Amino acid sequence: MNFLKRVFGQGCEHRFAWPRIGSNGDHYQICLLCGTAYEYDWRLMRRTDRLLPVDAPHV
């Protein structure tokens, strides 16, 4: 079933580590399965937007 979810666009079933603090002081969480990082709002205690790698080329 997991294979079919990935093939048909469901992607990763994210499992997140505890929120961390970045070098800029912002909180973020990383998926333990795929490594995708998301911003984390500590006040609201929830993930917000997906973080893009700093070295990613802009298209």
PDBQT receptor file of N, H, CA, C and O in Angstrom, charges set to zero:
ATOM      1  N   MET A   1       0.819  -1.200   0.000  1.00  0.00    +0.000 N 
ATOM      2  CA  MET A   1       0.000   0.000   0.000  1.00  0.00    +0.000 C 
ATOM      3  C   MET A   1       0.863   1.265   0.000  1.00  0.00    +0.000 C 
ATOM      4  O   MET A   1       0.554   2.221  -0.712  1.00  0.00    +0.000 OA
ATOM      5  N   ASN A   2       1.950   1.281   0.796  1.00  0.00    +0.000 N 
ATOM      6  H   ASN A   2       2.202   0.505   1.374  1.00  0.00    +0.000 HD
ATOM      7  CA  ASN A   2       2.831   2.444   0.823  1.00  0.00    +0.000 C 
ATOM      8  C   ASN A   2       3.424   2.718  -0.550  1.00  0.00    +0.000 C 
ATOM      9  O   ASN A   2       3.560   3.872  -0.956  1.00  0.00    +0.000 OA
ATOM     10  N   PHE A   3       3.775   1.654  -1.263  1.00  0.00    +0.000 N 
ATOM     11  H   PHE A   3       3.664   0.716  -0.933  1.00  0.00    +0.000 HD
ATOM     12  CA  PHE A   3       4.322   1.809  -2.608  1.00  0.00    +0.000 C 
ATOM     13  C   PHE A   3       3.313   2.507  -3.513  1.00  0.00    +0.000 C 
ATOM     14  O   PHE A   3       3.679   3.417  -4.258  1.00  0.00    +0.000 OA
ATOM     15  N   LEU A   4       2.068   2.101  -3.459  1.00  0.00    +0.000 N 
ATOM     16  H   LEU A   4       1.771   1.362  -2.854  1.00  0.00    +0.000 HD
ATOM     17  CA  LEU A   4       1.037   2.710  -4.301  1.00  0.00    +0.000 C 
ATOM     18  C   LEU A   4       0.813   4.180  -3.948  1.00  0.00    +0.000 C 
ATOM     19  O   LEU A   4       0.595   5.004  -4.835  1.00  0.00    +0.000 OA
ATOM     20  N   LYS A   5       0.867   4.509  -2.663  1.00  0.00    +0.000 N 
ATOM     21  H   LYS A   5       1.044   3.839  -1.942  1.00  0.00    +0.000 HD
ATOM     22  CA  LYS A   5       0.710   5.900  -2.250  1.00  0.00    +0.000 C 
ATOM     23  C   LYS A   5       1.814   6.763  -2.844  1.00  0.00    +0.000 C 
ATOM     24  O   LYS A   5       1.559   7.875  -3.305  1.00  0.00    +0.000 OA
ATOM     25  N   ARG A   6       3.036   6.252  -2.832  1.00  0.00    +0.000 N 
ATOM     26  H   ARG A   6       3.244   5.348  -2.457  1.00  0.00    +0.000 HD
ATOM     27  CA  ARG A   6       4.157   7.021  -3.368  1.00  0.00    +0.000 C 
ATOM     28  C   ARG A   6       4.072   7.143  -4.880  1.00  0.00    +0.000 C 
ATOM     29  O   ARG A   6       4.393   8.191  -5.439  1.00  0.00    +0.000 OA
ATOM     30  N   VAL A   7       3.638   6.071  -5.551  1.00  0.00    +0.000 N 
ATOM     31  H   VAL A   7       3.377   5.219  -5.098  1.00  0.00    +0.000 HD
ATOM     32  CA  VAL A   7       3.527   6.099  -7.012  1.00  0.00    +0.000 C 
ATOM     33  C   VAL A   7       2.442   7.059  -7.463  1.00  0.00    +0.000 C 
ATOM     34  O   VAL A   7       2.615   7.767  -8.456  1.00  0.00    +0.000 OA
ATOM     35  N   PHE A   8       1.332   7.093  -6.752  1.00  0.00    +0.000 N 
ATOM     36  H   PHE A   8       1.191   6.518  -5.946  1.00  0.00    +0.000 HD
ATOM     37  CA  PHE A   8       0.198   7.916  -7.171  1.00  0.00    +0.000 C 
ATOM     38  C   PHE A   8       0.139   9.273  -6.477  1.00  0.00    +0.000 C 
ATOM     39  O   PHE A   8      -0.928   9.879  -6.382  1.00  0.00    +0.000 OA
ATOM     40  N   GLY A   9       1.281   9.748  -5.994  1.00  0.00    +0.000 N 
ATOM     41  H   GLY A   9       2.148   9.256  -6.072  1.00  0.00    +0.000 HD
ATOM     42  CA  GLY A   9       1.364  11.125  -5.541  1.00  0.00    +0.000 C 
ATOM     43  C   GLY A   9       1.126  11.394  -4.072  1.00  0.00    +0.000 C 
ATOM     44  O   GLY A   9       1.108  12.558  -3.671  1.00  0.00    +0.000 OA
ATOM     45  N   GLN A  10       0.944  10.391  -3.260  1.00  0.00    +0.000 N 
ATOM     46  H   GLN A  10       0.959   9.445  -3.586  1.00  0.00    +0.000 HD
ATOM     47  CA  GLN A  10       0.745  10.641  -1.840  1.00  0.00    +0.000 C 
ATOM     48  C   GLN A  10       2.047  11.055  -1.165  1.00  0.00    +0.000 C 
ATOM     49  O   GLN A  10       2.032  11.807  -0.190  1.00  0.00    +0.000 OA
ATOM     50  N   GLY A  11       3.175  10.567  -1.680  1.00  0.00    +0.000 N 
ATOM     51  H   GLY A  11       3.188   9.956  -2.472  1.00  0.00    +0.000 HD
ATOM     52  CA  GLY A  11       4.476  10.951  -1.128  1.00  0.00    +0.000 C 
ATOM     53  C   GLY A  11       4.754  10.344   0.226  1.00  0.00    +0.000 C 
ATOM     54  O   GLY A  11       4.242   9.281   0.575  1.00  0.00    +0.000 OA
ATOM     55  N   CYS A  12       5.567  11.038   0.968  1.00  0.00    +0.000 N 
ATOM     56  H   CYS A  12       5.983  11.902   0.684  1.00  0.00    +0.000 HD
ATOM     57  CA  CYS A  12       6.032  10.570   2.271  1.00  0.00    +0.000 C 
ATOM     58  C   CYS A  12       4.942  10.713   3.341  1.00  0.00    +0.000 C 
ATOM     59  O   CYS A  12       4.164  11.667   3.328  1.00  0.00    +0.000 OA
ATOM     60  N   GLU A  13       4.903   9.767   4.248  1.00  0.00    +0.000 N 
ATOM     61  H   GLU A  13       5.535   8.993   4.259  1.00  0.00    +0.000 HD
ATOM     62  CA  GLU A  13       4.019   9.851   5.421  1.00  0.00    +0.000 C 
ATOM     63  C   GLU A  13       4.824  10.475   6.552  1.00  0.00    +0.000 C 
ATOM     64  O   GLU A  13       5.198   9.785   7.501  1.00  0.00    +0.000 OA
ATOM     65  N   HIS A  14       5.090  11.767   6.460  1.00  0.00    +0.000 N 
ATOM     66  H   HIS A  14       4.786  12.327   5.689  1.00  0.00    +0.000 HD
ATOM     67  CA  HIS A  14       6.028  12.451   7.341  1.00  0.00    +0.000 C 
ATOM     68  C   HIS A  14       5.926  12.025   8.800  1.00  0.00    +0.000 C 
ATOM     69  O   HIS A  14       4.840  11.893   9.365  1.00  0.00    +0.000 OA
ATOM     70  N   ARG A  15       7.098  11.817   9.383  1.00  0.00    +0.000 N 
ATOM     71  H   ARG A  15       7.980  11.924   8.925  1.00  0.00    +0.000 HD
ATOM     72  CA  ARG A  15       7.259  11.584  10.819  1.00  0.00    +0.000 C 
ATOM     73  C   ARG A  15       8.331  12.550  11.274  1.00  0.00    +0.000 C 
ATOM     74  O   ARG A  15       9.479  12.464  10.838  1.00  0.00    +0.000 OA
ATOM     75  N   PHE A  16       7.966  13.458  12.137  1.00  0.00    +0.000 N 
ATOM     76  H   PHE A  16       7.033  13.528  12.492  1.00  0.00    +0.000 HD
ATOM     77  CA  PHE A  16       8.837  14.575  12.456  1.00  0.00    +0.000 C 
ATOM     78  C   PHE A  16       9.593  14.410  13.765  1.00  0.00    +0.000 C 
ATOM     79  O   PHE A  16       9.101  13.823  14.729  1.00  0.00    +0.000 OA
ATOM     80  N   ALA A  17      10.806  14.950  13.764  1.00  0.00    +0.000 N 
ATOM     81  H   ALA A  17      11.206  15.427  12.981  1.00  0.00    +0.000 HD
ATOM     82  CA  ALA A  17      11.613  15.045  14.970  1.00  0.00    +0.000 C 
ATOM     83  C   ALA A  17      11.102  16.226  15.795  1.00  0.00    +0.000 C 
ATOM     84  O   ALA A  17      10.287  17.018  15.320  1.00  0.00    +0.000 OA
ATOM     85  N   TRP A  18      11.582  16.337  17.018  1.00  0.00    +0.000 N 
ATOM     86  H   TRP A  18      12.244  15.694  17.404  1.00  0.00    +0.000 HD
ATOM     87  CA  TRP A  18      11.228  17.449  17.883  1.00  0.00    +0.000 C 
ATOM     88  C   TRP A  18      11.702  18.743  17.216  1.00  0.00    +0.000 C 
ATOM     89  O   TRP A  18      12.741  18.733  16.556  1.00  0.00    +0.000 OA
ATOM     90  N   PRO A  19      10.976  19.857  17.365  1.00  0.00    +0.000 N 
ATOM     91  CA  PRO A  19      11.407  21.125  16.758  1.00  0.00    +0.000 C 
ATOM     92  C   PRO A  19      12.814  21.526  17.203  1.00  0.00    +0.000 C 
ATOM     93  O   PRO A  19      13.205  21.333  18.354  1.00  0.00    +0.000 OA
ATOM     94  N   ARG A  20      13.556  22.089  16.254  1.00  0.00    +0.000 N 
ATOM     95  H   ARG A  20      13.239  22.246  15.319  1.00  0.00    +0.000 HD
ATOM     96  CA  ARG A  20      14.917  22.548  16.504  1.00  0.00    +0.000 C 
ATOM     97  C   ARG A  20      14.981  24.053  16.268  1.00  0.00    +0.000 C 
ATOM     98  O   ARG A  20      14.067  24.642  15.692  1.00  0.00    +0.000 OA
ATOM     99  N   ILE A  21      16.064  24.661  16.717  1.00  0.00    +0.000 N 
ATOM    100  H   ILE A  21      16.806  24.182  17.185  1.00  0.00    +0.000 HD
ATOM    101  CA  ILE A  21      16.275  26.084  16.494  1.00  0.00    +0.000 C 
ATOM    102  C   ILE A  21      17.420  26.242  15.506  1.00  0.00    +0.000 C 
ATOM    103  O   ILE A  21      18.515  25.719  15.715  1.00  0.00    +0.000 OA
ATOM    104  N   GLY A  22      17.151  26.976  14.421  1.00  0.00    +0.000 N 
ATOM    105  H   GLY A  22      16.261  27.400  14.251  1.00  0.00    +0.000 HD
ATOM    106  CA  GLY A  22      18.162  27.218  13.405  1.00  0.00    +0.000 C 
ATOM    107  C   GLY A  22      19.138  28.298  13.825  1.00  0.00    +0.000 C 
ATOM    108  O   GLY A  22      18.968  28.925  14.871  1.00  0.00    +0.000 OA
ATOM    109  N   SER A  23      20.166  28.517  13.007  1.00  0.00    +0.000 N 
ATOM    110  H   SER A  23      20.304  28.007  12.158  1.00  0.00    +0.000 HD
ATOM    111  CA  SER A  23      21.186  29.518  13.306  1.00  0.00    +0.000 C 
ATOM    112  C   SER A  23      20.620  30.939  13.316  1.00  0.00    +0.000 C 
ATOM    113  O   SER A  23      21.202  31.841  13.917  1.00  0.00    +0.000 OA
ATOM    114  N   ASN A  24      19.473  31.130  12.641  1.00  0.00    +0.000 N 
ATOM    115  H   ASN A  24      19.000  30.397  12.152  1.00  0.00    +0.000 HD
ATOM    116  CA  ASN A  24      18.832  32.454  12.617  1.00  0.00    +0.000 C 
ATOM    117  C   ASN A  24      17.839  32.638  13.764  1.00  0.00    +0.000 C 
ATOM    118  O   ASN A  24      17.209  33.691  13.867  1.00  0.00    +0.000 OA
ATOM    119  N   GLY A  25      17.689  31.630  14.627  1.00  0.00    +0.000 N 
ATOM    120  H   GLY A  25      18.201  30.775  14.543  1.00  0.00    +0.000 HD
ATOM    121  CA  GLY A  25      16.795  31.732  15.773  1.00  0.00    +0.000 C 
ATOM    122  C   GLY A  25      15.387  31.238  15.513  1.00  0.00    +0.000 C 
ATOM    123  O   GLY A  25      14.574  31.189  16.436  1.00  0.00    +0.000 OA
ATOM    124  N   ASP A  26      15.077  30.869  14.272  1.00  0.00    +0.000 N 
ATOM    125  H   ASP A  26      15.738  30.909  13.522  1.00  0.00    +0.000 HD
ATOM    126  CA  ASP A  26      13.749  30.352  13.940  1.00  0.00    +0.000 C 
ATOM    127  C   ASP A  26      13.678  28.858  14.219  1.00  0.00    +0.000 C 
ATOM    128  O   ASP A  26      14.685  28.155  14.131  1.00  0.00    +0.000 OA
ATOM    129  N   HIS A  27      12.488  28.375  14.555  1.00  0.00    +0.000 N 
ATOM    130  H   HIS A  27      11.670  28.946  14.627  1.00  0.00    +0.000 HD
ATOM    131  CA  HIS A  27      12.275  26.958  14.806  1.00  0.00    +0.000 C 
ATOM    132  C   HIS A  27      11.925  26.239  13.507  1.00  0.00    +0.000 C 
ATOM    133  O   HIS A  27      11.346  26.827  12.594  1.00  0.00    +0.000 OA
ATOM    134  N   TYR A  28      12.285  24.957  13.440  1.00  0.00    +0.000 N 
ATOM    135  H   TYR A  28      12.755  24.479  14.182  1.00  0.00    +0.000 HD
ATOM    136  CA  TYR A  28      11.951  24.141  12.277  1.00  0.00    +0.000 C 
ATOM    137  C   TYR A  28      11.863  22.676  12.700  1.00  0.00    +0.000 C 
ATOM    138  O   TYR A  28      12.358  22.295  13.761  1.00  0.00    +0.000 OA
ATOM    139  N   GLN A  29      11.227  21.862  11.859  1.00  0.00    +0.000 N 
ATOM    140  H   GLN A  29      10.824  22.171  10.998  1.00  0.00    +0.000 HD
ATOM    141  CA  GLN A  29      11.152  20.420  12.078  1.00  0.00    +0.000 C 
ATOM    142  C   GLN A  29      11.596  19.718  10.811  1.00  0.00    +0.000 C 
ATOM    143  O   GLN A  29      11.393  20.215   9.703  1.00  0.00    +0.000 OA
ATOM    144  N   ILE A  30      12.211  18.545  10.991  1.00  0.00    +0.000 N 
ATOM    145  H   ILE A  30      12.376  18.141  11.891  1.00  0.00    +0.000 HD
ATOM    146  CA  ILE A  30      12.676  17.748   9.861  1.00  0.00    +0.000 C 
ATOM    147  C   ILE A  30      11.980  16.393   9.890  1.00  0.00    +0.000 C 
ATOM    148  O   ILE A  30      11.864  15.768  10.944  1.00  0.00    +0.000 OA
ATOM    149  N   CYS A  31      11.515  15.942   8.712  1.00  0.00    +0.000 N 
ATOM    150  H   CYS A  31      11.609  16.450   7.856  1.00  0.00    +0.000 HD
ATOM    151  CA  CYS A  31      10.921  14.614   8.600  1.00  0.00    +0.000 C 
ATOM    152  C   CYS A  31      12.028  13.577   8.723  1.00  0.00    +0.000 C 
ATOM    153  O   CYS A  31      13.061  13.679   8.061  1.00  0.00    +0.000 OA
ATOM    154  N   LEU A  32      11.809  12.582   9.569  1.00  0.00    +0.000 N 
ATOM    155  H   LEU A  32      10.971  12.499  10.107  1.00  0.00    +0.000 HD
ATOM    156  CA  LEU A  32      12.798  11.534   9.783  1.00  0.00    +0.000 C 
ATOM    157  C   LEU A  32      12.875  10.563   8.613  1.00  0.00    +0.000 C 
ATOM    158  O   LEU A  32      13.861   9.840   8.477  1.00  0.00    +0.000 OA
ATOM    159  N   LEU A  33      11.847  10.536   7.765  1.00  0.00    +0.000 N 
ATOM    160  H   LEU A  33      11.045  11.123   7.876  1.00  0.00    +0.000 HD
ATOM    161  CA  LEU A  33      11.815   9.596   6.644  1.00  0.00    +0.000 C 
ATOM    162  C   LEU A  33      12.409  10.169   5.364  1.00  0.00    +0.000 C 
ATOM    163  O   LEU A  33      13.165   9.484   4.675  1.00  0.00    +0.000 OA
ATOM    164  N   CYS A  34      12.077  11.418   5.036  1.00  0.00    +0.000 N 
ATOM    165  H   CYS A  34      11.463  11.974   5.595  1.00  0.00    +0.000 HD
ATOM    166  CA  CYS A  34      12.522  11.976   3.754  1.00  0.00    +0.000 C 
ATOM    167  C   CYS A  34      13.467  13.157   3.897  1.00  0.00    +0.000 C 
ATOM    168  O   CYS A  34      14.079  13.570   2.911  1.00  0.00    +0.000 OA
ATOM    169  N   GLY A  35      13.603  13.715   5.099  1.00  0.00    +0.000 N 
ATOM    170  H   GLY A  35      13.106  13.380   5.899  1.00  0.00    +0.000 HD
ATOM    171  CA  GLY A  35      14.531  14.817   5.323  1.00  0.00    +0.000 C 
ATOM    172  C   GLY A  35      14.006  16.191   4.969  1.00  0.00    +0.000 C 
ATOM    173  O   GLY A  35      14.762  17.161   5.029  1.00  0.00    +0.000 OA
ATOM    174  N   THR A  36      12.738  16.314   4.603  1.00  0.00    +0.000 N 
ATOM    175  H   THR A  36      12.124  15.526   4.554  1.00  0.00    +0.000 HD
ATOM    176  CA  THR A  36      12.160  17.612   4.274  1.00  0.00    +0.000 C 
ATOM    177  C   THR A  36      12.012  18.444   5.545  1.00  0.00    +0.000 C 
ATOM    178  O   THR A  36      11.586  17.938   6.583  1.00  0.00    +0.000 OA
ATOM    179  N   ALA A  37      12.367  19.717   5.454  1.00  0.00    +0.000 N 
ATOM    180  H   ALA A  37      12.713  20.129   4.611  1.00  0.00    +0.000 HD
ATOM    181  CA  ALA A  37      12.297  20.615   6.611  1.00  0.00    +0.000 C 
ATOM    182  C   ALA A  37      11.102  21.559   6.475  1.00  0.00    +0.000 C 
ATOM    183  O   ALA A  37      10.775  22.018   5.380  1.00  0.00    +0.000 OA
ATOM    184  N   TYR A  38      10.461  21.836   7.604  1.00  0.00    +0.000 N 
ATOM    185  H   TYR A  38      10.726  21.464   8.493  1.00  0.00    +0.000 HD
ATOM    186  CA  TYR A  38       9.318  22.744   7.655  1.00  0.00    +0.000 C 
ATOM    187  C   TYR A  38       9.536  23.759   8.763  1.00  0.00    +0.000 C 
ATOM    188  O   TYR A  38      10.094  23.438   9.813  1.00  0.00    +0.000 OA
ATOM    189  N   GLU A  39       9.088  25.000   8.518  1.00  0.00    +0.000 N 
ATOM    190  H   GLU A  39       8.635  25.260   7.665  1.00  0.00    +0.000 HD
ATOM    191  CA  GLU A  39       9.091  26.002   9.577  1.00  0.00    +0.000 C 
ATOM    192  C   GLU A  39       8.164  25.522  10.685  1.00  0.00    +0.000 C 
ATOM    193  O   GLU A  39       7.204  24.794  10.432  1.00  0.00    +0.000 OA
ATOM    194  N   TYR A  40       8.455  25.932  11.907  1.00  0.00    +0.000 N 
ATOM    195  H   TYR A  40       9.235  26.523  12.113  1.00  0.00    +0.000 HD
ATOM    196  CA  TYR A  40       7.632  25.542  13.043  1.00  0.00    +0.000 C 
ATOM    197  C   TYR A  40       7.328  26.791  13.859  1.00  0.00    +0.000 C 
ATOM    198  O   TYR A  40       8.235  27.526  14.250  1.00  0.00    +0.000 OA
ATOM    199  N   ASP A  41       6.053  27.022  14.110  1.00  0.00    +0.000 N 
ATOM    200  H   ASP A  41       5.316  26.425  13.792  1.00  0.00    +0.000 HD
ATOM    201  CA  ASP A  41       5.628  28.163  14.920  1.00  0.00    +0.000 C 
ATOM    202  C   ASP A  41       5.542  27.689  16.367  1.00  0.00    +0.000 C 
ATOM    203  O   ASP A  41       4.616  26.973  16.747  1.00  0.00    +0.000 OA
ATOM    204  N   TRP A  42       6.526  28.102  17.169  1.00  0.00    +0.000 N 
ATOM    205  H   TRP A  42       7.279  28.684  16.860  1.00  0.00    +0.000 HD
ATOM    206  CA  TRP A  42       6.595  27.637  18.556  1.00  0.00    +0.000 C 
ATOM    207  C   TRP A  42       5.410  28.133  19.379  1.00  0.00    +0.000 C 
ATOM    208  O   TRP A  42       4.931  27.428  20.267  1.00  0.00    +0.000 OA
ATOM    209  N   ARG A  43       4.939  29.335  19.088  1.00  0.00    +0.000 N 
ATOM    210  H   ARG A  43       5.328  29.908  18.366  1.00  0.00    +0.000 HD
ATOM    211  CA  ARG A  43       3.813  29.908  19.844  1.00  0.00    +0.000 C 
ATOM    212  C   ARG A  43       2.528  29.119  19.581  1.00  0.00    +0.000 C 
ATOM    213  O   ARG A  43       1.772  28.840  20.512  1.00  0.00    +0.000 OA
ATOM    214  N   LEU A  44       2.278  28.760  18.319  1.00  0.00    +0.000 N 
ATOM    215  H   LEU A  44       2.892  28.988  17.563  1.00  0.00    +0.000 HD
ATOM    216  CA  LEU A  44       1.070  28.004  17.959  1.00  0.00    +0.000 C 
ATOM    217  C   LEU A  44       1.273  26.498  18.062  1.00  0.00    +0.000 C 
ATOM    218  O   LEU A  44       0.315  25.728  17.991  1.00  0.00    +0.000 OA
ATOM    219  N   MET A  45       2.542  26.079  18.231  1.00  0.00    +0.000 N 
ATOM    220  H   MET A  45       3.321  26.704  18.288  1.00  0.00    +0.000 HD
ATOM    221  CA  MET A  45       2.902  24.659  18.353  1.00  0.00    +0.000 C 
ATOM    222  C   MET A  45       2.461  23.851  17.132  1.00  0.00    +0.000 C 
ATOM    223  O   MET A  45       1.826  22.804  17.260  1.00  0.00    +0.000 OA
ATOM    224  N   ARG A  46       2.814  24.365  15.926  1.00  0.00    +0.000 N 
ATOM    225  H   ARG A  46       3.329  25.216  15.822  1.00  0.00    +0.000 HD
ATOM    226  CA  ARG A  46       2.481  23.623  14.709  1.00  0.00    +0.000 C 
ATOM    227  C   ARG A  46       3.435  24.007  13.584  1.00  0.00    +0.000 C 
ATOM    228  O   ARG A  46       4.056  25.069  13.594  1.00  0.00    +0.000 OA
ATOM    229  N   ARG A  47       3.525  23.095  12.609  1.00  0.00    +0.000 N 
ATOM    230  H   ARG A  47       3.020  22.232  12.601  1.00  0.00    +0.000 HD
ATOM    231  CA  ARG A  47       4.334  23.361  11.424  1.00  0.00    +0.000 C 
ATOM    232  C   ARG A  47       3.619  24.345  10.530  1.00  0.00    +0.000 C 
ATOM    233  O   ARG A  47       2.390  24.374  10.478  1.00  0.00    +0.000 OA
ATOM    234  N   THR A  48       4.396  25.158   9.820  1.00  0.00    +0.000 N 
ATOM    235  H   THR A  48       5.395  25.135   9.862  1.00  0.00    +0.000 HD
ATOM    236  CA  THR A  48       3.794  26.116   8.906  1.00  0.00    +0.000 C 
ATOM    237  C   THR A  48       4.241  25.789   7.481  1.00  0.00    +0.000 C 
ATOM    238  O   THR A  48       3.705  24.862   6.874  1.00  0.00    +0.000 OA
ATOM    239  N   ASP A  49       5.190  26.513   6.945  1.00  0.00    +0.000 N 
ATOM    240  H   ASP A  49       5.626  27.267   7.438  1.00  0.00    +0.000 HD
ATOM    241  CA  ASP A  49       5.595  26.341   5.551  1.00  0.00    +0.000 C 
ATOM    242  C   ASP A  49       6.800  25.433   5.402  1.00  0.00    +0.000 C 
ATOM    243  O   ASP A  49       7.593  25.261   6.327  1.00  0.00    +0.000 OA
ATOM    244  N   ARG A  50       6.917  24.856   4.217  1.00  0.00    +0.000 N 
ATOM    245  H   ARG A  50       6.273  24.996   3.465  1.00  0.00    +0.000 HD
ATOM    246  CA  ARG A  50       8.072  24.034   3.886  1.00  0.00    +0.000 C 
ATOM    247  C   ARG A  50       9.274  24.950   3.664  1.00  0.00    +0.000 C 
ATOM    248  O   ARG A  50       9.160  25.995   3.023  1.00  0.00    +0.000 OA
ATOM    249  N   LEU A  51      10.414  24.550   4.196  1.00  0.00    +0.000 N 
ATOM    250  H   LEU A  51      10.506  23.701   4.717  1.00  0.00    +0.000 HD
ATOM    251  CA  LEU A  51      11.644  25.313   4.030  1.00  0.00    +0.000 C 
ATOM    252  C   LEU A  51      12.365  24.844   2.767  1.00  0.00    +0.000 C 
ATOM    253  O   LEU A  51      12.434  23.647   2.490  1.00  0.00    +0.000 OA
ATOM    254  N   LEU A  52      12.893  25.786   2.018  1.00  0.00    +0.000 N 
ATOM    255  H   LEU A  52      12.837  26.758   2.244  1.00  0.00    +0.000 HD
ATOM    256  CA  LEU A  52      13.670  25.451   0.847  1.00  0.00    +0.000 C 
ATOM    257  C   LEU A  52      15.149  25.469   1.221  1.00  0.00    +0.000 C 
ATOM    258  O   LEU A  52      15.574  26.306   2.018  1.00  0.00    +0.000 OA
ATOM    259  N   PRO A  53      15.934  24.558   0.656  1.00  0.00    +0.000 N 
ATOM    260  CA  PRO A  53      17.377  24.569   0.932  1.00  0.00    +0.000 C 
ATOM    261  C   PRO A  53      17.988  25.897   0.489  1.00  0.00    +0.000 C 
ATOM    262  O   PRO A  53      17.563  26.472  -0.513  1.00  0.00    +0.000 OA
ATOM    263  N   VAL A  54      18.961  26.374   1.215  1.00  0.00    +0.000 N 
ATOM    264  H   VAL A  54      19.306  25.907   2.029  1.00  0.00    +0.000 HD
ATOM    265  CA  VAL A  54      19.606  27.657   0.912  1.00  0.00    +0.000 C 
ATOM    266  C   VAL A  54      20.314  27.607  -0.437  1.00  0.00    +0.000 C 
ATOM    267  O   VAL A  54      20.346  28.606  -1.154  1.00  0.00    +0.000 OA
ATOM    268  N   ASP A  55      20.883  26.451  -0.792  1.00  0.00    +0.000 N 
ATOM    269  H   ASP A  55      20.856  25.638  -0.209  1.00  0.00    +0.000 HD
ATOM    270  CA  ASP A  55      21.648  26.313  -2.025  1.00  0.00    +0.000 C 
ATOM    271  C   ASP A  55      20.777  25.988  -3.237  1.00  0.00    +0.000 C 
ATOM    272  O   ASP A  55      21.306  25.770  -4.327  1.00  0.00    +0.000 OA
ATOM    273  N   ALA A  56      19.468  25.952  -3.074  1.00  0.00    +0.000 N 
ATOM    274  H   ALA A  56      19.038  26.130  -2.189  1.00  0.00    +0.000 HD
ATOM    275  CA  ALA A  56      18.578  25.586  -4.172  1.00  0.00    +0.000 C 
ATOM    276  C   ALA A  56      18.575  26.667  -5.246  1.00  0.00    +0.000 C 
ATOM    277  O   ALA A  56      18.470  27.851  -4.925  1.00  0.00    +0.000 OA
ATOM    278  N   PRO A  57      18.688  26.279  -6.521  1.00  0.00    +0.000 N 
ATOM    279  CA  PRO A  57      18.628  27.267  -7.590  1.00  0.00    +0.000 C 
ATOM    280  C   PRO A  57      17.196  27.796  -7.742  1.00  0.00    +0.000 C 
ATOM    281  O   PRO A  57      16.228  27.052  -7.588  1.00  0.00    +0.000 OA
ATOM    282  N   HIS A  58      17.084  29.070  -8.041  1.00  0.00    +0.000 N 
ATOM    283  H   HIS A  58      17.871  29.674  -8.166  1.00  0.00    +0.000 HD
ATOM    284  CA  HIS A  58      15.773  29.680  -8.224  1.00  0.00    +0.000 C 
ATOM    285  C   HIS A  58      15.362  29.529  -9.683  1.00  0.00    +0.000 C 
ATOM    286  O   HIS A  58      16.104  29.912 -10.587  1.00  0.00    +0.000 OA
ATOM    287  N   VAL A  59      14.193  28.978  -9.905  1.00  0.00    +0.000 N 
ATOM    288  H   VAL A  59      13.590  28.667  -9.170  1.00  0.00    +0.000 HD
ATOM    289  CA  VAL A  59      13.708  28.731 -11.267  1.00  0.00    +0.000 C 
ATOM    290  C   VAL A  59      12.721  29.805 -11.665  1.00  0.00    +0.000 C 
ATOM    291  O   VAL A  59      12.195  29.778 -12.778  1.00  0.00    +0.000 OA
TER     292      VAL A  59
